[in-house]
């Protein structure tokens, strides 16, 4: 999934830098601005017990699967509905269920009616986030997953595997440049293709993991661990507005929506870390409340807080330092509309050894 601020290209840099600071007795990795969970997944594969959190529910869904699920999924109770599951190896069953869902009979549900041209053609505002076919297919899949859950035909682990799979799969067919703050006027090539569910990766290990869907300044007081990794928003761009349709697919709660983009209400999901007047106070509270041995902060040179701000606050907990790496900026809009024209930016990995 293309995601604002994704650290996929920086995972090697993060691991190398973190390993230069931490001792060998670190077992718990806290990723409390988790996003799509790309960093938590990486350290889960390295053998850590991971604690993940994000205020967005679609992020919780992704992390509940990628981090929370760590054992094979059997789909035992679906064998009557899907006979192909019988006598199949466990590691093949997720794909069989995904194939079954992919071929579900189309439904004109909330996504079709509000985010596809066919569903909005007679309205004042017409939207083209998905093709009609993919909108109806998404509705059918989402409703079937919820039906199975309500009838106890799938357990929580299987439920979040299927939801995560749907979110990542439908995102590949979205008629956008990469975020959901706008849609294209005509269906692009990838949006014309038929939605196919690709099973989300299942990372199996022997560790126990925890996943939360809370405000970070609340959850930081409730958990403890060895390493705390922080990757907050760097600017005033709210994630809730850029991924609002994924939030609606994840919750499937028929929200009241408004405006050209069909935006749901997100008052309870606004991040204070996107507010220039409030970010320093919130960050200071976060750093002082963290119950960990090491804190690492990813932040770039164009963020709302300055390097001096960060050094001042993190130094309150112990020995401060940082690493840097240049990388390509995430782009989801036209070049002439960007405040920053440079193609590269500098990523800082600030750290403090807590005393």
C-alpha positions in Angstrom: 0.0 0.0 0.0 1.3 3.5 -0.9 1.2 5.3 2.4 2.3 8.8 3.5 5.4 8.5 5.5 5.9 4.8 4.9 9.3 3.6 6.2 9.5 0.6 3.8 12.6 2.1 2.1 14.2 3.0 5.4 13.8 -0.3 7.3 17.5 -1.2 6.9 18.6 2.2 8.1 16.3 1.9 11.1 17.5 -1.5 12.1 21.2 -0.6 11.7 20.8 2.6 13.7 18.7 1.0 16.5 21.2 -1.8 16.8 24.0 0.7 17.4 22.2 2.0 20.5 20.3 -0.7 22.2 21.6 -3.6 24.3 21.2 -7.3 23.5 18.5 -7.8 26.2 15.8 -6.0 24.3 12.7 -8.2 23.6 9.8 -5.8 23.3 9.3 -3.3 20.5 6.6 -0.7 20.8 5.4 0.9 17.6 2.7 3.3 18.8 2.2 5.4 15.6 2.0 2.2 13.7 0.3 3.2 10.4 0.3 0.2 8.1 2.6 -1.6 10.6 5.5 -1.8 8.2 8.1 -1.2 11.0 6.4 -3.4 13.5 6.2 -6.3 11.0 9.9 -5.9 10.3 10.9 -6.2 14.0 8.3 -9.0 14.5 10.2 -11.0 11.9 13.4 -10.3 13.9 11.9 -12.1 16.9 10.6 -9.2 19.0 7.3 -9.2 20.9 5.6 -6.1 19.3 3.1 -3.7 20.8 1.4 -1.7 18.1 -1.1 1.1 18.2 -2.8 3.7 16.0 -5.7 6.0 16.3 -7.1 5.1 12.9 -9.3 2.0 12.8 -8.1 0.9 9.4 -4.6 0.9 10.8 -5.7 -1.1 13.8 -7.2 -3.7 11.4 -3.9 -4.0 9.5 -1.9 -4.3 12.7 -4.3 -6.6 14.3 -3.6 -9.0 11.5 0.1 -8.4 10.7 1.2 -8.0 14.3 -1.5 -9.7 16.4 -1.9 -12.8 14.3 1.1 -15.2 14.8 -0.4 -18.6 14.4 -1.9 -20.5 11.5 -5.5 -19.8 10.6 -7.7 -22.8 10.1 -11.1 -21.5 9.0 -12.5 -24.8 10.4 -16.1 -23.5 10.7 -16.4 -22.5 7.1 -15.9 -26.0 5.7 -19.6 -26.5 5.2 -19.9 -23.2 3.2 -16.7 -23.8 1.4 -16.2 -27.5 0.8 -12.9 -26.9 -0.9 -11.4 -26.2 2.6 -11.8 -29.9 3.6 -8.7 -31.9 3.6 -6.5 -28.9 2.5 -3.3 -28.0 4.2 -3.7 -25.3 6.7 -1.4 -22.8 4.9 -3.6 -23.1 1.8 -6.9 -22.3 3.5 -6.6 -18.5 3.6 -6.2 -18.3 -0.2 -9.2 -20.6 -0.7 -11.4 -18.4 1.4 -10.1 -15.3 -0.4 -10.9 -16.9 -3.8 -14.4 -17.7 -2.5 -15.0 -14.1 -1.5 -13.5 -12.7 -4.7 -16.3 -14.6 -6.6 -19.1 -13.5 -4.3 -22.2 -12.2 -6.0 -22.0 -8.4 -6.3 -24.0 -6.1 -3.9 -25.0 -2.5 -4.3 -23.9 -1.5 -0.8 -22.5 1.7 0.8 -19.3 1.8 -1.2 -21.0 1.4 -4.5 -23.8 3.9 -3.6 -21.4 6.6 -2.4 -18.0 6.2 -4.1 -18.7 4.8 -7.6 -20.1 6.6 -10.6 -23.1 4.2 -11.0 -24.2 4.9 -7.4 -23.8 8.7 -7.5 -24.7 9.5 -11.2 -28.0 11.1 -10.3 -26.7 13.2 -7.5 -25.3 16.7 -7.3 -21.9 15.3 -6.5 -20.7 12.3 -8.5 -17.7 10.3 -7.3 -15.3 7.9 -9.1 -13.1 6.3 -6.5 -13.8 2.8 -7.8 -15.3 1.2 -10.9 -18.9 0.1 -10.4 -17.8 -3.5 -10.6 -15.2 -3.1 -7.9 -17.4 -1.1 -5.6 -20.1 -3.7 -5.7 -17.6 -6.5 -5.2 -16.0 -4.7 -2.3 -19.5 -4.3 -0.7 -20.3 -8.0 -1.2 -17.0 -9.1 0.3 -17.3 -6.8 3.3 -20.8 -7.8 4.0 -20.0 -11.5 3.8 -17.0 -11.1 6.2 -19.3 -9.4 8.7 -22.0 -12.0 8.3 -19.5 -14.8 9.0 -18.3 -13.0 12.1 -21.8 -12.4 13.4 -22.6 -16.1 13.0 -19.4 -17.2 14.6 -18.2 -18.9 11.5 -14.8 -17.1 11.8 -12.9 -16.2 14.9 -11.3 -12.8 15.6 -7.9 -13.8 14.1 -9.6 -14.9 10.8 -11.8 -11.8 10.8 -8.9 -9.4 10.9 -7.0 -11.4 8.3 -9.8 -11.1 5.9 -10.4 -7.4 6.7 -6.7 -6.6 6.2 -6.7 -8.5 3.0 -9.7 -6.6 1.7 -8.2 -3.2 2.6 -4.9 -3.9 1.0 -6.5 -5.5 -2.1 -9.2 -2.8 -2.8 -6.5 -0.1 -2.4 -4.7 -1.5 -5.5 -7.8 -0.8 -7.6 -8.6 2.7 -6.3 -9.0 5.5 -8.9 -6.6 7.9 -7.1 -3.0 9.0 -7.3 -2.4 7.2 -4.0 -4.5 8.8 -1.2 -8.2 9.4 -0.9 -8.2 13.1 -0.7 -9.3 13.2 -4.3 -10.3 10.9 -7.2 -9.3 11.0 -10.9 -11.8 12.1 -13.5 -11.5 9.0 -15.6 -10.8 5.4 -14.5 -7.1 4.7 -14.8 -5.8 1.3 -16.1 -5.4 -0.3 -12.7 -8.9 0.8 -11.5 -10.4 -0.9 -14.6 -9.1 -4.3 -13.5 -11.4 -6.6 -11.5 -10.8 -6.7 -7.8 -9.1 -9.9 -6.7 -8.3 -10.6 -3.0 -4.6 -11.4 -2.4 -4.2 -13.0 1.0 -2.3 -10.8 3.4 1.0 -12.2 4.6 0.8 -14.1 7.9 3.9 -13.7 10.0 4.2 -16.7 12.3 6.3 -16.7 15.5 6.2 -17.8 19.1 5.9 -14.4 20.7 2.8 -12.8 22.1 1.9 -9.4 20.7 -0.6 -6.6 21.6 -2.5 -4.2 19.3 -4.4 -1.1 20.3 -6.6 1.5 18.7 -6.1 4.5 21.1 -4.7 8.0 21.3 -0.9 7.5 21.7 -0.7 9.9 24.7 -3.2 7.6 26.5 -1.7 4.2 25.5 1.9 5.2 26.4 0.9 5.3 30.0 -0.6 1.8 29.9 2.2 -0.2 28.2 5.9 -0.8 28.9 8.7 -2.3 26.9 12.3 -2.1 25.9 12.3 0.0 22.7 9.7 2.6 21.8 9.7 3.7 18.2 7.7 6.8 17.2 6.7 7.9 13.7 4.2 10.7 14.2 2.8 12.9 11.5 5.4 15.5 10.5 3.1 18.2 9.2 -0.5 19.5 9.3 -1.9 16.8 6.9 -4.3 14.6 8.7 -4.2 10.9 7.9 -8.0 10.6 8.6 -8.8 12.7 5.6 -6.4 11.0 3.3 -7.6 7.5 4.0 -11.2 8.1 5.0 -12.6 5.5 2.6 -10.4 2.7 4.0 -11.7 3.8 7.4 -15.3 3.4 6.2 -14.6 0.0 4.6 -12.9 -1.2 7.8 -15.8 -0.1 10.0 -18.6 -0.5 7.4 -20.7 1.7 9.7 -22.8 3.6 7.1 -21.5 7.0 8.2 -22.9 10.4 7.3 -20.5 11.7 4.6 -20.0 15.2 3.2 -18.4 17.1 0.4 -16.9 16.2 -3.0 -14.8 13.4 -1.5 -17.6 11.9 0.7 -15.6 12.6 3.8 -16.8 11.0 7.1 -16.6 12.9 10.4 -13.1 12.5 11.9 -13.2 14.9 14.9 -12.3 12.1 17.3 -9.3 11.0 15.1 -7.6 14.4 14.6 -4.0 14.1 15.6 -2.6 16.8 17.8 0.8 16.0 16.2 -0.5 17.8 13.1 -1.0 21.1 15.1 1.9 23.5 15.2 0.8 25.2 18.4 0.2 22.0 20.3 2.7 19.4 19.0 5.6 20.3 21.3 3.4 20.0 24.5 2.0 16.7 23.3 5.4 15.3 22.4 6.9 16.4 25.7 4.1 14.6 27.6 4.6 11.5 25.5 8.4 11.4 26.1 8.1 11.9 29.8 5.3 9.3 30.2 7.0 6.5 28.2 8.0 3.4 30.3 10.9 2.1 28.2 14.7 1.8 28.1 15.1 3.5 24.7 13.1 5.9 22.6 13.6 6.4 18.9 11.8 9.1 16.8 11.6 9.3 13.0 11.2 12.8 11.9 12.3 14.8 8.8 13.9 18.2 8.3 10.6 19.7 7.2 8.5 18.8 10.2 6.5 21.0 12.6 9.1 20.5 15.3 12.6 21.7 14.8 15.7 19.5 15.6 16.4 21.8 18.5 12.8 21.3 19.8 13.2 17.5 19.7 16.7 17.5 21.3 15.4 19.7 24.1 12.5 17.4 24.9 14.2 14.1 24.4 17.2 15.1 26.5 14.9 15.3 29.5 15.0 11.5 29.6 18.7 10.8 29.2 21.5 10.7 26.7 20.4 12.1 23.3 21.7 11.5 19.8 20.5 11.1 16.2 21.2 9.4 12.8 20.3 10.8 9.4 19.6 9.5 5.9 18.5 11.2 2.7 15.5 9.7 0.9 12.9 10.4 -1.7 9.9 12.4 -0.6 6.4 10.8 -0.8 4.4 12.4 -3.6 0.7 12.2 -4.0 -0.1 15.5 -5.7 1.1 17.6 -8.7 4.6 19.1 -8.5 3.3 22.7 -9.0 1.1 22.4 -5.9 3.8 21.3 -3.6 5.2 23.6 -0.9 8.5 21.7 -1.1 9.9 21.3 -4.6 12.9 19.2 -3.7 12.7 15.5 -4.6 14.7 14.4 -1.5 14.4 15.1 2.2 16.5 14.2 5.2 15.2 11.6 7.6 16.3 12.0 11.2 16.2 9.1 13.6 16.5 10.8 17.0 17.1 8.7 20.1 17.5 8.8 23.8 18.9 6.3 26.2 16.5 6.7 29.2 17.9 7.1 32.6 
